[in-house]
Amino acid sequence: MSVAGVVAEYNPFHKGHAFQVEETRRAGHEYIVAVMSGNYVQRGEPAIMPKHARAKAAVLNGVDLVIELPTVWASAGAMFFARGAVGLLDGLGLVDCLSFGSESADGELLQKAARILDSPELNSGIIGQNMIEGETFAKARSRLVSEMYGEETASVLENPNDTLAVEYIRAINGFGCDFKILPIRRKGAGHDQKGDFDGFASASQIRNKILQDVPFDEFLPEASSKILSEEVLAGRAPADYRKLETAVIYALRSKNAEEIAKAPDVSEGIENRIYKAAAQASSLTELFEKAKSKRYTHARIRRIVLNSFLGVEEMMLHSLPPYIRVLAVGQGGKELLRLARKKAKLPIVMKAADIKKLDDKAKAVFDTECRATDIYSLSLPKPLPSGEEFRSEVFVL
């Protein structure tokens, strides 16, 4: 049997995601396991609808098993996001291939870039150039790769999906996973690109339509559109970060710069800019604008702010997710779970009560998840009471 792993947010599950599932099947993989971000995503904000609904949409569109990437890793930068996801796929003990979307779809070039990024010479050069030029780490790295190894290799570090793909490969190499890779060329609109191409719109454009109450059906597979419509009618979607902005600003104003600095990805005094911005801003948009700098991308600031608000600290990322939490079981999911119970390197969690049997590290990660979900629930049209992590059940097709 061949099991392909996919790392996704499905925010929401759209036609581009369906295309990836189809292409992964076409490549000969019998089963597909998706590691999906929980209620928060890497751009530093709440997902458009709750994780169990997004997981349900995935299995109704051909994914066999959906497991959760906990908030600690889901809201992290590319390297830790990838490490967390690949660690879970490796921990399942069944995956033999990683399938991912890619602008270049050039596996050899992506692998070359991954090897280069792990070279000591490059990393010492990046740090020096970053400090001298005052650029973002990503720009300093891309420029140095171009100078040392050529523009073709550096080009993949300019593309969002290729950049993530390189981090997946670095994680695979670092863990010694015996995974093949399957780059699938992205179709349609690029990351955050406006407009649709061949009927494929970017996830950000679809989310904007949902938030503006504009029809979105044409960009989603039928099952995904139906689930999203049901969540909207039930008041469980769309989640709107703006409903939390007063709480976020209050939380940051309640901290000093040293406390903000405990969040992941903080360096070079950015905590001071965020602290000052929180003291002056009356909205999240204003906070992000006041805090941004030449060295810090908007997305990085958003993640720091979110993680500080949720209480996620840098030290939490120095390890890997300690358990495999199942969110949804699709067509072949029962067989995968049967095999995983024999081969998995990590405990499999089907319900919240299973956490009680695990160690303190696992309990700490789950406690963070519970707190994050209770806050997420307040971003919904009809806020939910606390304790949703204990009420939600695995969807079984």
RAZIFEN-V926441 format. One line per field, one symbol per residue. phi: phi as a letter, one per 20 degrees, with the letter a starting at -180 (. if undefined). burial: b if it has 24 or more other C-alpha atoms within 12 Angstrom, else e. A space follows every 50 residues. Layout:
phi=???
burial=???
//
This chain:
phi=.cdedcdbdldefcfffffffffffffoefccddedgfeccffnafffbg ffffffffffdofebddeegggefdefgffgfffffffffffmcfcbddb fbfeldfffffffffffefffffffffffgffemefgffffffffffeco ffffffeedfffffgffffffgffemfededcfdffdmffgmeendclnd dffffffffffeldgcgfddggfffffffffffendaefcgffdffffff fffedeffffffffmealmfffffgffffdfdbfgfffffefbfedfgff fgfffffffenedggfefcdgebdeedbcegdfffffffffedfecfedd bgfffgeefffffffffffffffffggfeegdgeffnffeefdfedf
burial=eebbbbbbbbbbbbbbbbbbbebbbeeebbbbbbbbbbbbbbbbbbbbbb bbbbbbbbbbbbbbbbbbbbbbbbbbbbbbbbbbbbbbbbbbbbbbbbbb bbbbbbbebbbbbbbbbbeeebeebbeebbeeeebbbbbbbbbbbbeeee eebbbbbbbbbbbbbbbbbbbbbeeebebbbbbbbbbbbbbeeeebeeeb bbbbbbbbbbbeeeebbebbbebbbbbbbebbeeebbbbbbbbbbebbbb bbbebebebbbbbbbbbeebbbbbbbbbbebeebbebbbbbbbebbbbbb bbbbbbbbbbbbbbebbeebbbbbbbbbbbbbbeebbeebeeebebbbbb bbeebeeeeeebebbbbbbbbbbbbbbbbbbebbeeebbeeeebbbe
//
